[in-house]
Amino acid sequence: MTIKELRLAAGMTQQAFSDFFDIPPRTIQAWEYGTRVPPEYLVNLIEYKLKKEGMITET
């Protein structure tokens, strides 16, 4: 899943996602707009955290 897909699956705004993971909002925007690419390990960690917190279901 992409960062945007994870965020939308969790029902979060970019700001809420930013606050939850303590990632600057501009970084979230850059990842979603494709101007920057997040490291694969980070995407996996974010997905794991969202699943562990029950915010998304298993994919």
Buried (B, 14 or more C-beta within 10 A) or exposed (E): BEBBBBBBBBEBEBEEBBEBBEBEEEBBEBBBEEEEEBEEEEBEEBBEBBBEEEBBEEE
